[in-house]
Amino acid sequence: MSLAERFWDLLGNWSGVEEQAASPWAPAAGARAALTFKLDLAGTAVLQDYRQVRDDGGELLAHGVFLADEDDPGTELWWLFDSVDHAPEPAHGAWSGRTLSLVRRTLRGTAWHRFDLGDDRLAYAIDVALGDQDPAPFLRGRYERVSGH
């Protein structure tokens, strides 16, 4: 299955609300977010643009790149840039039905990313374990398709 086929239902523009737990980087807050997923590099990559505006006016911007090997069902997500200046680290995972689950391990800890697709709806969740802590909810987002597929 090609990358375009794997990501077809995710492609497009999404907008919604998020609840973010307190972390070493920011206090707990609600936010509005916009996500865009588009094919690039002759269909060999999916680019993600992300913009979060917190209720307190704080903003987070990020760009991600999803890559997949045609011979391997696994998917990698590279966060190439974000406005928090975290170094890029890959997250590895795979699709199961309409859910993409990825795990990202860094020196700071481990993050579990989950994208759950519905009909023109998307739920995004991140759970984080910093150091030797147990995983805890970090972000919960609910989005509706604005345009695209």
Sequence and secondary structure as in RCSB ss.txt:
>XXXX:A:sequence
MSLAERFWDLLGNWSGVEEQAASPWAPAAGARAALTFKLDLAGTAVLQDYRQVRDDGGELLAHGVFLADEDDPGT
ELWWLFDSVDHAPEPAHGAWSGRTLSLVRRTLRGTAWHRFDLGDDRLAYAIDVALGDQDPAPFLRGRYERVSGH
>XXXX:A:secstr
  HHHHHGGG EEEEEEEEE   SSS  EEEEEEEEEEEETTTTEEEEEEEEEETTS EEEEEEEEEE TT  EE
EEEEEEETT     EEEEEEETTEEEEEEE SSEEEEEEEEE SSEEEEEEEEEETT   EEEEEEEEEEEE  
